[in-house]
Amino acid sequence: MSDHSNPDADRLAIEALNAHDVKATMAQDLKALVSQWTDDFVVIPGTGEIVRGRAANAANAERAMEQMRGVVPVEYDLKTEEITVSGDYAFTWGTYRGTARAGDAEMVYSGKFMRILQRQPDGSWKMHRTMATTDSPAPA
């Protein structure tokens, strides 16, 4: 894909992808979420089946959004611990934390993520493989 890599530009582009992901998540914008994924995007969840392909992951995301109808995101943040680029692939990992509200009930959640990104022919980055875990709720 790319003959040359500029580490600073790559880091900025990957950070922009993460910021786009946060914005799309907060807006509950399925089209924006799906636009970040390669055609052969794979999600390896902490539990459950591995989901292969953009279309299957989009269908899963759509079902999840339908099940969460009435739940409003209040905040969502990714804290990236590391970004490493190797040619046309990069990996990044870190933590996430969010708050959502359904009526008077508020839900706080957090976890860890790891993503493998793939450089696209235009030099942009898309999510290629991802896995995430969810932290256990804090004891009351």
VENPE-V319660 format. One record per pair of residues at least 12 apart in sequence whose C-alpha atoms are under 7 Angstrom apart, sorted by the first residue. I is the first residue (numbers start at 1). J is the second residue. Records with the same first field share a line. If there is no record, write none. Layout:
# VENPE-V319660
I->J + J
This chain:
# VENPE-V319660
1->88 + 120 + 121
2->88 + 121
13->124 + 125
14->125
21->33
22->76 + 77
26->73 + 76
30->62
34->58
36->126 + 127
37->54 + 126 + 127 + 128
38->54 + 126 + 127 + 128
39->53 + 54
40->52 + 53 + 54 + 128
41->53 + 54 + 127 + 128 + 129
42->128 + 129 + 130
43->129 + 130 + 131
44->130 + 131
45->131 + 132 + 133
46->132 + 133
70->102
71->100 + 101 + 102
72->100 + 101 + 102
73->99 + 100 + 101
74->99 + 100 + 101
75->98 + 99 + 100
76->97 + 98 + 99
77->96 + 97 + 98
78->95 + 96 + 97
79->94 + 95 + 96
80->92 + 93 + 94 + 95
81->93 + 94
82->94
88->118 + 119
89->116 + 117 + 118 + 119
90->116 + 117 + 118
91->115 + 116 + 117
92->114 + 115 + 116
93->113 + 114 + 115
94->112 + 113 + 114
95->111 + 112 + 113
96->110 + 111 + 112
97->109 + 110 + 111
98->110
110->134 + 135
111->133 + 134 + 135
112->132 + 133 + 134
113->131 + 132 + 133
114->130 + 131 + 132
115->127 + 129 + 130 + 131
116->128 + 129 + 130
117->129
